[in-house]
Amino acid sequence: MPPSKKKRKLNPDAEPGIARTYLNETFCVIPAGNELQNGHALYIFLLHDSSVSNAERAVKETFSEEERSAIPGENHFFSAADNKEI
């Protein structure tokens, strides 16, 4: 049996990198549904521990069905989530 892959240990005291700092500064305020950009979606995803299901749940709780339908690409990203019970 091959050896298992070792998980990379993260330093909890480490400062956020350039990309995380940019996301936090630029996309921390979530706008109305039709003004949502990819950076906002990435920010929500990272905010919820890089979990797709938790991010989808947060978007469903944050935006009404009407607002979610105005998000560009919403049908592509959330169609599978609409079929799940959350």
DSSP file (Angstrom, degrees, kcal/mol; ACC not computed):
  #  RESIDUE AA STRUCTURE BP1 BP2  ACC     N-H-->O    O-->H-N    N-H-->O    O-->H-N    TCO  KAPPA ALPHA  PHI   PSI    X-CA   Y-CA   Z-CA
    1    1 A M              0   0    0      0, 0.0     3,-0.1     0, 0.0     0, 0.0   0.000 360.0 360.0 360.0 130.9    0.0    0.0    0.0
    2    2 A P        -     0   0    0      0, 0.0     2,-0.0     0, 0.0     0, 0.0  -0.321 360.0 -93.7 -69.9 153.8    1.5    3.4   -0.9
    3    3 A P        -     0   0    0      0, 0.0     2,-0.1     0, 0.0     3,-0.1  -0.353  44.8-108.0 -66.1 147.3    2.2    5.9    1.8
    4    4 A S        -     0   0    0      1,-0.1     2,-0.2    -3,-0.1     0, 0.0  -0.412  36.1-101.3 -74.8 152.2   -0.6    8.4    2.4
    5    5 A K        -     0   0    0     -2,-0.1     2,-0.4     1,-0.1    -1,-0.1  -0.521  35.0-126.5 -73.7 137.6   -0.1   12.0    1.4
    6    6 A K        -     0   0    0     -2,-0.2     2,-0.2    -3,-0.1    -1,-0.1  -0.690  20.4-124.4 -86.5 135.3    0.8   14.3    4.2
    7    7 A K        -     0   0    0     -2,-0.4     2,-0.4     1,-0.1    -1,-0.0  -0.549  28.3-109.9 -77.2 143.0   -1.4   17.4    4.6
    8    8 A R        -     0   0    0     -2,-0.2     2,-0.4     1,-0.1    -1,-0.1  -0.573  30.1-131.9 -73.9 129.2    0.4   20.7    4.6
    9    9 A K        -     0   0    0     -2,-0.4     2,-0.4    -3,-0.0    -1,-0.1  -0.694  18.5-146.5 -85.7 131.7    0.4   22.3    8.0
   10   10 A L        -     0   0    0     -2,-0.4     3,-0.0     4,-0.0    -1,-0.0  -0.769  13.0-125.4 -99.2 142.2   -0.6   25.9    8.0
   11   11 A N    >   -     0   0    0     -2,-0.4     3,-1.5     1,-0.2    -2,-0.0  -0.770  14.6-156.8 -84.2 114.8    0.8   28.4   10.4
   12   12 A P  T 3  S+     0   0    0      0, 0.0    -1,-0.2     0, 0.0    -2,-0.0   0.731  92.5  54.7 -66.5 -19.6   -2.1   30.0   12.2
   13   13 A D  T 3  S+     0   0    0      2,-0.1     2,-0.1    -3,-0.0    -2,-0.0   0.453  82.5 118.0 -91.1  -0.7    0.0   33.1   13.0
   14   14 A A    <   -     0   0    0     -3,-1.5     3,-0.1     1,-0.1    -4,-0.0  -0.370  68.6-116.6 -69.8 143.5    0.9   33.7    9.4
   15   15 A E        -     0   0    0      1,-0.1    -1,-0.1    -2,-0.1    -2,-0.1  -0.474  39.1 -95.9 -72.7 148.7   -0.1   37.0    7.7
   16   16 A P        -     0   0    0      0, 0.0    -1,-0.1     0, 0.0     0, 0.0  -0.368  44.8-115.6 -64.7 147.9   -2.5   36.7    4.8
   17   17 A G     >  -     0   0    0     -3,-0.1     4,-2.3     1,-0.1     5,-0.2  -0.020  32.8 -88.7 -75.4-176.2   -0.9   36.7    1.4
   18   18 A I  H  > S+     0   0    0      1,-0.2     4,-2.3     2,-0.2     5,-0.2   0.915 125.4  47.4 -62.1 -45.9   -1.2   39.3   -1.4
   19   19 A A  H  > S+     0   0    0      2,-0.2     4,-2.4     1,-0.2    -1,-0.2   0.919 113.2  47.0 -66.0 -44.0   -4.2   37.6   -3.0
   20   20 A R  H  > S+     0   0    0      1,-0.2     4,-2.5     2,-0.2    -1,-0.2   0.896 112.2  51.2 -65.5 -39.2   -6.2   37.1    0.3
   21   21 A T  H  X S+     0   0    0     -4,-2.3     4,-2.2     2,-0.2    -1,-0.2   0.914 110.2  49.2 -62.6 -43.1   -5.4   40.7    1.3
   22   22 A Y  H  X S+     0   0    0     -4,-2.3     4,-2.7     2,-0.2     5,-0.4   0.922 111.6  48.8 -62.7 -44.7   -6.7   42.0   -2.1
   23   23 A L  H  X S+     0   0    0     -4,-2.4     4,-2.5     1,-0.2    -2,-0.2   0.929 112.0  49.0 -60.3 -45.0   -9.9   39.9   -1.8
   24   24 A N  H  < S+     0   0    0     -4,-2.5     4,-0.5     1,-0.2    -1,-0.2   0.877 117.2  41.1 -63.7 -38.1  -10.5   41.1    1.8
   25   25 A E  H  < S+     0   0    0     -4,-2.2    -1,-0.2    -5,-0.2    -2,-0.2   0.872 125.6  32.1 -76.8 -37.3  -10.0   44.8    0.8
   26   26 A T  H  < S+     0   0    0     -4,-2.7     3,-0.2    -5,-0.2    -3,-0.2   0.842 127.4  28.4 -93.5 -36.6  -11.9   44.7   -2.5
   27   27 A F  S  < S+     0   0    0     -4,-2.5    -3,-0.2    -5,-0.4    -1,-0.1   0.180  81.3 104.6-117.8  17.0  -14.7   42.2   -2.2
   28   28 A C  S    S+     0   0    0     -4,-0.5     2,-0.7    -5,-0.2    -1,-0.1   0.776  70.5  72.1 -73.4 -23.5  -15.7   42.1    1.5
   29   29 A V  S    S-     0   0    0     -3,-0.2    -1,-0.1    -4,-0.1    11,-0.0  -0.835  80.3-146.1 -93.3 115.8  -18.8   44.1    0.9
   30   30 A I        -     0   0    0     -2,-0.7     3,-0.1     6,-0.1     6,-0.1  -0.721  17.7-156.2 -86.1 118.0  -21.4   41.9   -0.9
   31   31 A P        -     0   0    0      0, 0.0     5,-0.1     0, 0.0    -1,-0.0  -0.083  34.0 -62.7 -82.5-174.9  -23.5   44.0   -3.3
   32   32 A A    >   -     0   0    0      1,-0.1     3,-1.6     3,-0.1     4,-0.3  -0.197  62.5 -93.2 -63.1 163.3  -27.0   43.3   -4.7
   33   33 A G  G >  S+     0   0    0      1,-0.3     3,-1.2     2,-0.2    -1,-0.1   0.820 121.5  50.0 -52.5 -44.4  -27.4   40.2   -6.9
   34   34 A N  G 3  S+     0   0    0      1,-0.2    -1,-0.3    37,-0.2    -2,-0.0   0.595 109.9  52.3 -78.1  -7.7  -26.9   41.7  -10.3
   35   35 A E  G <  S+     0   0    0     -3,-1.6    -1,-0.2     2,-0.1     2,-0.2   0.306  78.3 125.1-105.3   6.9  -23.6   43.4   -9.2
   36   36 A L    <   -     0   0    0     -3,-1.2     2,-0.2    -4,-0.3    -6,-0.1  -0.499  42.9-164.7 -70.4 130.5  -22.0   40.3   -7.8
   37   37 A Q    >>  -     0   0    0     -2,-0.2     4,-1.8   -10,-0.1     3,-0.6  -0.644  35.9-100.3-111.7 170.0  -18.6   39.6   -9.4
   38   38 A N  H 3> S+     0   0    0      1,-0.2     4,-2.6    -2,-0.2     5,-0.2   0.861 121.6  58.6 -57.8 -37.0  -16.4   36.5   -9.4
   39   39 A G  H 3> S+     0   0    0      1,-0.2     4,-2.4     2,-0.2    -1,-0.2   0.863 103.8  51.2 -62.1 -36.1  -14.2   38.0   -6.6
   40   40 A H  H <> S+     0   0    0     -3,-0.6     4,-2.5     2,-0.2    -1,-0.2   0.912 110.3  48.9 -66.4 -41.8  -17.3   38.2   -4.4
   41   41 A A  H  X S+     0   0    0     -4,-1.8     4,-2.4     2,-0.2    -2,-0.2   0.914 112.7  47.6 -63.8 -42.1  -18.1   34.6   -5.1
   42   42 A L  H  X S+     0   0    0     -4,-2.6     4,-2.6     2,-0.2     5,-0.2   0.897 110.5  52.3 -64.8 -40.3  -14.5   33.6   -4.3
   43   43 A Y  H  X S+     0   0    0     -4,-2.4     4,-2.3     2,-0.2    -2,-0.2   0.922 111.0  46.8 -61.1 -44.8  -14.6   35.7   -1.1
   44   44 A I  H  X S+     0   0    0     -4,-2.5     4,-1.3     2,-0.2    -2,-0.2   0.910 112.1  51.6 -62.9 -42.4  -17.8   33.9    0.0
   45   45 A F  H  <>S+     0   0    0     -4,-2.4     5,-1.6     1,-0.2     6,-0.6   0.928 114.1  41.7 -60.9 -47.6  -16.2   30.5   -0.8
   46   46 A L  H ><5S+     0   0    0     -4,-2.6     3,-1.1     1,-0.2    -1,-0.2   0.840 109.4  59.2 -70.6 -32.8  -13.0   31.2    1.2
   47   47 A L  H 3<5S+     0   0    0     -4,-2.3    -1,-0.2     1,-0.3    -2,-0.2   0.799 104.1  53.0 -64.3 -28.3  -15.0   32.7    4.0
   48   48 A H  T ><5S-     0   0    0     -4,-1.3     3,-1.2    -3,-0.3    -1,-0.3  -0.227 128.9 -92.1-104.4  42.0  -16.9   29.4    4.4
   49   49 A D  T < 5S-     0   0    0     -3,-1.1    -3,-0.2     1,-0.3    -2,-0.1   0.791  72.1 -68.4  58.2  35.7  -13.7   27.2    4.7
   50   50 A S  T 3 <S+     0   0    0     -5,-1.6     2,-0.6     1,-0.2    -1,-0.3   0.825  94.1 145.0  55.5  36.0  -13.5   26.5    0.9
   51   51 A S    <>  -     0   0    0     -3,-1.2     4,-2.3    -6,-0.6    -1,-0.2  -0.921  41.5-158.4-107.5 120.9  -16.7   24.4    1.1
   52   52 A V  H  > S+     0   0    0     -2,-0.6     4,-2.7     1,-0.2     5,-0.2   0.925  94.0  49.3 -63.4 -44.7  -18.9   24.6   -2.0
   53   53 A S  H  > S+     0   0    0      1,-0.2     4,-2.2     2,-0.2    -1,-0.2   0.896 112.2  47.6 -65.8 -39.0  -22.0   23.5   -0.1
   54   54 A N  H  > S+     0   0    0     -6,-0.2     4,-2.2     2,-0.2    -1,-0.2   0.888 112.9  49.2 -67.8 -37.6  -21.5   26.0    2.7
   55   55 A A  H  X S+     0   0    0     -4,-2.3     4,-2.3     2,-0.2    -2,-0.2   0.914 111.4  49.0 -66.3 -42.5  -20.9   28.8    0.2
   56   56 A E  H  X S+     0   0    0     -4,-2.7     4,-2.5     1,-0.2    -2,-0.2   0.907 110.8  50.9 -62.4 -41.4  -24.0   27.9   -1.7
   57   57 A R  H  X S+     0   0    0     -4,-2.2     4,-2.1    -5,-0.2    -1,-0.2   0.907 109.7  50.3 -62.4 -41.9  -26.0   27.8    1.5
   58   58 A A  H  X S+     0   0    0     -4,-2.2     4,-2.2     2,-0.2    -2,-0.2   0.894 110.6  49.1 -64.5 -40.2  -24.7   31.3    2.4
   59   59 A V  H  X S+     0   0    0     -4,-2.3     4,-2.7     2,-0.2    -2,-0.2   0.912 110.7  50.6 -65.6 -41.8  -25.6   32.7   -1.0
   60   60 A K  H  < S+     0   0    0     -4,-2.5    -2,-0.2     1,-0.2    -1,-0.2   0.882 114.3  44.4 -62.7 -37.5  -29.1   31.2   -0.7
   61   61 A E  H  < S+     0   0    0     -4,-2.1    -1,-0.2    -5,-0.2    -2,-0.2   0.830 117.0  45.6 -75.2 -31.6  -29.5   32.8    2.8
   62   62 A T  H  < S+     0   0    0     -4,-2.2     2,-0.4    -5,-0.2    -2,-0.2   0.900 114.0  44.9 -78.8 -42.6  -28.1   36.1    1.7
   63   63 A F  S  < S-     0   0    0     -4,-2.7    -1,-0.1    -5,-0.2     2,-0.0  -0.822  78.6-126.8-110.0 142.2  -30.0   36.6   -1.6
   64   64 A S     >  -     0   0    0     -2,-0.4     4,-2.6     1,-0.1     5,-0.2  -0.293  36.7-102.1 -72.8 168.9  -33.6   36.1   -2.3
   65   65 A E  H  > S+     0   0    0      1,-0.2     4,-1.7     2,-0.2     5,-0.1   0.868 124.8  54.4 -61.2 -35.9  -34.6   33.8   -5.3
   66   66 A E  H  > S+     0   0    0      2,-0.2     4,-0.7     1,-0.2    -1,-0.2   0.918 110.6  44.4 -63.3 -45.3  -35.3   37.0   -7.3
   67   67 A E  H >> S+     0   0    0      1,-0.2     3,-0.8     2,-0.2     4,-0.5   0.886 110.5  54.7 -68.2 -38.9  -31.8   38.4   -6.6
   68   68 A R  H >< S+     0   0    0     -4,-2.6     3,-0.9     1,-0.3    -1,-0.2   0.850 103.1  56.5 -63.6 -33.3  -30.1   35.0   -7.3
   69   69 A S  H 3< S+     0   0    0     -4,-1.7    -1,-0.3     1,-0.2    -2,-0.2   0.741 103.1  55.7 -70.9 -20.5  -31.8   34.9  -10.7
   70   70 A A  H << S+     0   0    0     -3,-0.8    -1,-0.2    -4,-0.7    -2,-0.2   0.583  82.7 104.5 -85.5 -10.8  -30.2   38.3  -11.6
   71   71 A I  S X< S-     0   0    0     -3,-0.9     3,-2.1    -4,-0.5     4,-0.3  -0.572  82.6-115.1 -72.5 126.1  -26.7   37.0  -10.9
   72   72 A P  T 3  S+     0   0    0      0, 0.0    -1,-0.1     0, 0.0    -2,-0.1  -0.422 101.0  10.2 -61.6 129.8  -24.9   36.4  -14.1
   73   73 A G  T 3> S+     0   0    0     -2,-0.2     4,-2.1    -4,-0.1     3,-0.3   0.565  87.6 133.9  78.8   8.0  -24.2   32.6  -14.5
   74   74 A E  H <>  +     0   0    0     -3,-2.1     4,-2.8     1,-0.2     5,-0.3   0.885  68.1  54.2 -59.0 -41.5  -26.4   31.9  -11.5
   75   75 A N  H  > S+     0   0    0     -4,-0.3     4,-1.0     1,-0.2    -1,-0.2   0.875 109.9  48.1 -62.8 -36.1  -28.1   29.0  -13.3
   76   76 A H  H  4 S+     0   0    0     -3,-0.3     4,-0.3     2,-0.2    -1,-0.2   0.925 119.1  36.9 -68.9 -44.7  -24.8   27.4  -14.0
   77   77 A F  H  < S+     0   0    0     -4,-2.1     4,-0.2     1,-0.2    -2,-0.2   0.844 127.7  29.4 -80.7 -34.6  -23.4   27.7  -10.4
   78   78 A F  H  X S+     0   0    0     -4,-2.8     4,-1.8    -5,-0.2    -1,-0.2   0.363  87.5  95.6-113.3   6.0  -26.5   27.1   -8.3
   79   79 A S  H  X S+     0   0    0     -4,-1.0     4,-0.7    -5,-0.3    -1,-0.1   0.900  90.6  47.0 -65.1 -38.3  -28.7   24.8  -10.4
   80   80 A A  H >4 S+     0   0    0     -4,-0.3     3,-0.6     1,-0.2     4,-0.5   0.871 110.2  54.1 -68.4 -35.7  -27.3   21.7   -8.6
   81   81 A A  H >4 S+     0   0    0     -4,-0.2     3,-1.0     1,-0.2    -1,-0.2   0.839 100.1  60.3 -67.6 -32.5  -27.7   23.3   -5.3
   82   82 A D  H 3< S+     0   0    0     -4,-1.8    -1,-0.2     1,-0.3    -2,-0.2   0.775 102.8  52.6 -66.8 -23.8  -31.4   24.0   -6.0
   83   83 A N  T << S+     0   0    0     -4,-0.7    -1,-0.3    -3,-0.6     2,-0.2   0.591  98.5  81.9 -86.0 -10.7  -32.0   20.3   -6.3
   84   84 A K  S <  S-     0   0    0     -3,-1.0     2,-0.6    -4,-0.5    -3,-0.0  -0.626  81.6-122.3 -93.3 152.2  -30.4   19.5   -2.9
   85   85 A E              0   0    0     -2,-0.2    -2,-0.1     1,-0.1    -3,-0.1  -0.843 360.0 360.0 -88.8 123.6  -32.1   19.8    0.4
   86   86 A I              0   0    0     -2,-0.6    -1,-0.1    -4,-0.1    -4,-0.0   0.394 360.0 360.0-112.3 360.0  -30.1   22.2    2.5
